[in-house]
Amino acid sequence: MQIIINSSPLIFLSKLNYLNQFFESSDDFYIPQSVADEIKAKSDPSSQTVQALINSGNLQVRASKLITIRST
């Protein structure tokens, strides 16, 4: 399964020391470039843990295209 994840769950899992176990599954994990940029801007332990997962290839950064849907 392909899973796209935002920064909040990554930080939450990291603070619980559960992030590495989460990535041991056979699923593919992706984050948008904007999430990677947000994580890279900080230097706290959670951000460093997530950055290590990006560097190792366990968490892949993908470009995303936001689409605005307007209701009429």
Secondary structure, 3 states (H helix, E strand, C coil): CEEECCHHHHHHHHHCCCHHHHCCCCCEEEEEHHHHHHHHCCCCHHHHHHHHHHHHCCEEEECCCCCCCCCC
